[in-house]
Amino acid sequence: MISTDQAQSLLNGKGNVNSQDGSKIGSISQVFLDDESGRPEWVTVKTGLFGGAESFVPLAGAEVQGDDIVVPHTKDKVKDAPRVDDENGHLEVAQEQELFSYYGVSSVGDDSGRSAGHDTGHDTGHDTDTTRSTGTAGAVGDADRGHLDREDHTRGEGRDTSGPNTDDAMTRSEERVEVGTQTETAGKARLRKYVVTENVTKTVPVSHEEVRIEREPITDANRGDAVSGGDLTEEEHEVELKQERVVVDKETVPVERVRVGKDTVTEDETVTEQVRKEQIDADTDGTPGSTGERR
């Protein structure tokens, strides 16, 4: 069960209300106490676009985790909760009953998650219908209104009705787009050397010797050679024939150098981004002599 001290610490810590699955529902706005027991019973959470709406969430079954509150309800459940008017920092009995009925709990002490209208079974001599509030709930801490605001209680000329009091003005903020560049790896280029085989055809002239029979008559010039042998003999005369054959040899020679270079190319890229900004309307209806503008 969340104590008043824990509630004050959570408000000062500017934490969030989260669901049990870890989803952020919204930021903590106010904590409401039960009028009779003085225990924290409700927390309001800022939901909607830019946190412009507040939803009530019961603290039954809620847990504190650091600066955050974890509730046993989903974000959609909280966003769809009935909207009640708490401009006086106080919940009426009918408003509490409507919220208890919507969330299916009977009071802050009902951690078991019983449905509204379930009898507790304890005979105390009083009405045990747990749908009846044990007291209307007021926001924690302020002596007049029961508000527990964050540490700064300083009031300006006016007061903030939707959150903690600051001063006599509202700050309008907006998002600005800042575009820069950063270097990241887009890919890699590498050289890879491999061996391929191809056919090379060359024509090489080759020569060889062939036998040619020459016959010459006997003349005075060769008569001496002709009669140098016997008159009638059997002889053999041999001549060696030669030829050329193709011889193939291969050698490896360098032919070129290849390297990887880099060029920087600059091109324009268009970036489109959504930005949010706050606008402030001045409601001057019924206030004579007042002027205002929308920014």
C-alpha positions in Angstrom: 0.0 0.0 0.0 1.4 3.4 -1.0 1.9 5.8 2.0 1.4 9.5 2.1 5.2 10.0 2.3 5.7 7.8 -0.8 3.0 9.8 -2.6 4.8 13.1 -1.8 8.1 11.6 -3.0 6.6 10.4 -6.2 5.2 13.8 -7.0 8.5 15.5 -6.3 10.3 12.9 -8.4 8.1 13.8 -11.4 7.7 10.1 -12.3 5.3 8.3 -14.5 2.4 5.9 -14.2 3.2 2.6 -15.9 1.3 -0.5 -16.7 2.5 -3.9 -15.5 3.8 -4.8 -18.9 6.2 -1.8 -18.7 4.2 0.6 -21.0 4.2 4.2 -20.0 0.6 5.4 -19.4 1.5 9.1 -18.6 3.2 11.3 -16.1 2.1 11.7 -12.5 0.0 14.8 -11.9 -1.8 14.6 -8.5 -2.5 12.2 -5.7 -5.8 12.2 -3.9 -6.4 11.0 -0.3 -9.4 9.3 1.2 -11.1 11.8 3.5 -11.6 9.3 6.4 -8.5 7.1 6.3 -6.1 9.7 5.0 -4.5 7.1 2.7 -3.6 7.8 -0.9 -6.5 6.5 -3.0 -6.2 8.0 -6.5 -3.5 9.2 -8.8 -4.2 11.4 -11.8 -2.1 10.8 -14.9 -1.6 13.1 -17.8 -2.7 11.4 -21.0 -3.8 12.4 -24.4 -2.0 14.5 -27.0 0.9 16.3 -25.3 -0.5 15.3 -21.9 -3.4 17.6 -22.2 -6.0 15.4 -20.4 -5.9 13.8 -16.9 -7.3 10.4 -16.0 -8.0 9.0 -12.5 -6.4 5.7 -11.6 -7.0 3.8 -8.4 -4.0 3.0 -6.2 -5.5 -0.4 -5.3 -2.9 -3.0 -6.2 -0.4 -0.3 -7.3 3.4 -0.6 -6.6 6.2 1.9 -6.3 9.2 1.4 -8.6 11.7 4.2 -8.1 10.0 7.4 -9.1 7.2 5.6 -10.9 3.9 3.9 -10.0 3.0 0.6 -11.6 -0.8 0.0 -11.7 -2.6 -3.2 -12.6 -4.4 -1.5 -15.6 -3.6 -1.1 -19.2 -3.0 2.2 -21.0 -6.2 1.9 -23.0 -8.2 1.2 -19.8 -6.9 4.4 -18.2 -7.3 6.5 -21.3 -11.0 5.4 -21.5 -11.8 6.1 -17.9 -14.7 8.4 -17.1 -13.7 12.1 -17.0 -14.6 13.7 -13.7 -14.5 17.4 -12.6 -11.9 17.9 -9.9 -11.5 21.6 -10.1 -12.0 21.9 -6.4 -9.4 19.3 -5.7 -12.0 16.9 -4.4 -14.0 13.9 -5.6 -17.6 13.5 -4.7 -19.0 10.1 -3.6 -20.9 9.6 -6.8 -17.7 10.4 -8.8 -15.7 7.9 -6.8 -18.4 5.2 -7.2 -18.4 5.7 -11.0 -14.6 5.3 -11.1 -14.6 2.3 -8.7 -17.2 0.6 -10.9 -15.3 1.3 -14.1 -12.0 -0.2 -12.7 -13.8 -3.0 -10.9 -12.4 -2.2 -7.4 -14.1 -1.1 -4.2 -11.5 1.0 -2.4 -7.8 1.6 -2.1 -7.6 -1.3 0.3 -9.1 -3.7 -2.1 -5.9 -5.1 -3.5 -7.5 -8.4 -4.5 -9.2 -6.7 -7.5 -12.7 -7.6 -6.4 -15.5 -6.3 -8.6 -17.5 -3.4 -7.3 -20.4 -4.5 -5.1 -18.7 -7.6 -3.7 -19.5 -8.3 0.0 -16.3 -8.4 2.2 -18.0 -11.0 4.4 -17.0 -9.3 7.7 -19.9 -8.6 10.0 -19.1 -5.3 11.7 -22.6 -4.2 12.3 -22.4 -1.7 9.3 -23.2 -1.9 5.7 -20.5 -4.1 4.1 -21.2 -3.1 0.5 -17.7 -2.2 -0.7 -19.0 -0.1 -3.5 -19.7 2.6 -1.0 -16.8 4.9 -0.6 -15.2 5.0 2.8 -15.1 8.8 2.3 -14.8 11.2 -0.5 -11.2 11.6 -1.7 -9.3 14.9 -1.8 -6.0 15.7 -3.4 -3.1 15.1 -1.0 -1.4 17.7 1.3 -2.9 21.1 0.9 -4.7 22.1 4.2 -7.5 23.8 2.3 -8.0 21.6 -0.7 -6.1 18.4 0.2 -3.6 19.0 -2.6 -0.1 17.4 -2.6 1.9 19.5 -5.1 5.5 19.2 -5.8 8.1 21.0 -3.6 7.5 24.4 -5.1 4.3 25.8 -3.4 5.0 29.4 -4.5 1.9 31.0 -6.0 2.0 33.9 -8.4 -0.7 36.3 -9.1 -2.9 33.5 -10.4 -2.8 29.8 -9.9 -2.3 26.7 -12.1 -5.5 24.7 -12.3 -4.0 21.8 -14.3 -0.8 21.1 -12.4 1.8 22.5 -9.9 1.8 26.2 -9.3 4.7 28.1 -10.9 4.4 31.9 -11.4 2.1 34.3 -13.2 3.0 33.2 -16.7 2.9 30.1 -18.8 5.9 28.9 -20.8 5.3 28.0 -24.5 7.7 25.5 -25.9 8.3 24.0 -29.3 10.5 21.4 -30.9 13.3 22.4 -33.2 14.8 20.1 -35.9 18.5 19.9 -35.8 20.0 18.0 -38.8 23.6 16.9 -39.0 25.5 14.0 -40.4 27.5 11.2 -39.1 29.8 8.8 -40.8 28.9 5.1 -40.9 30.0 2.1 -42.8 28.0 1.7 -46.1 29.9 -1.3 -47.5 33.3 -2.6 -48.4 35.3 -2.9 -51.6 38.1 -5.4 -52.0 40.4 -6.7 -54.7 40.4 -10.5 -55.3 42.8 -12.2 -57.6 42.1 -15.6 -59.2 43.4 -17.7 -62.0 41.6 -18.4 -65.3 42.7 -20.5 -68.2 42.4 -19.5 -71.8 43.7 -20.9 -75.1 46.5 -19.1 -77.0 47.0 -20.1 -80.6 50.2 -19.2 -82.4 51.5 -20.4 -85.8 55.2 -21.4 -85.8 57.0 -22.4 -89.1 58.9 -25.8 -88.7 61.2 -27.4 -91.3 62.3 -30.9 -92.0 64.6 -32.6 -94.5 63.3 -34.9 -97.2 65.2 -37.3 -99.5 65.9 -36.1 -103.0 67.5 -38.6 -105.5 70.0 -36.9 -107.8 71.4 -38.8 -110.8 74.4 -37.4 -112.8 76.1 -38.8 -115.8 79.8 -39.9 -115.8 82.0 -37.2 -117.0 85.7 -36.5 -117.0 85.1 -34.5 -113.8 83.7 -37.3 -111.8 85.2 -40.3 -113.5 87.8 -40.7 -110.9 85.3 -40.9 -108.1 83.1 -43.3 -110.0 85.9 -45.9 -110.5 87.4 -45.6 -107.0 85.5 -48.6 -105.8 85.3 -52.2 -107.1 83.9 -53.1 -110.4 80.8 -54.8 -109.2 80.0 -54.5 -105.5 77.1 -54.4 -103.1 77.1 -51.3 -100.9 74.8 -49.1 -98.8 74.9 -45.4 -98.4 73.0 -43.7 -95.6 72.1 -40.0 -95.2 70.6 -38.6 -91.9 67.4 -36.6 -92.2 66.6 -33.8 -89.7 63.5 -31.9 -88.8 62.4 -29.1 -86.4 59.7 -29.7 -83.8 57.7 -27.2 -81.8 58.9 -26.6 -78.3 56.5 -24.7 -75.9 57.7 -23.0 -72.8 55.8 -20.6 -70.4 57.1 -17.9 -68.1 55.2 -15.6 -65.7 55.8 -11.9 -66.2 54.1 -8.9 -64.4 51.8 -6.9 -66.7 50.1 -4.3 -64.5 49.4 -3.0 -61.0 45.8 -2.7 -59.7 44.7 -0.8 -56.5 41.5 0.4 -54.9 41.0 4.1 -54.6 38.2 6.2 -53.0 36.4 9.3 -54.3 34.0 11.4 -52.1 30.8 12.2 -53.8 28.4 14.8 -52.2 24.7 14.8 -53.0 21.7 16.5 -51.4 19.2 14.5 -49.3 15.9 15.9 -48.2 14.8 15.2 -44.6 11.2 15.6 -43.5 10.4 15.4 -39.8 7.4 16.3 -37.6 7.9 18.8 -34.9 5.5 19.6 -32.1 4.9 23.0 -30.5 2.6 24.3 -27.8 0.0 27.0 -28.4 -1.6 29.2 -25.8 -5.1 30.6 -26.1 -6.2 33.5 -23.9 -9.8 33.0 -22.8 -11.0 36.6 -22.1 -14.8 36.0 -22.4 -16.6 38.3 -20.0 -13.5 40.2 -19.0 -13.9 43.8 -20.1 -10.9 45.6 -21.5 -8.9 42.4 -22.0 -7.0 41.6 -25.2 -5.0 38.6 -26.1 -3.4 36.8 -29.0 -2.8 33.2 -29.9 0.8 32.1 -30.4 
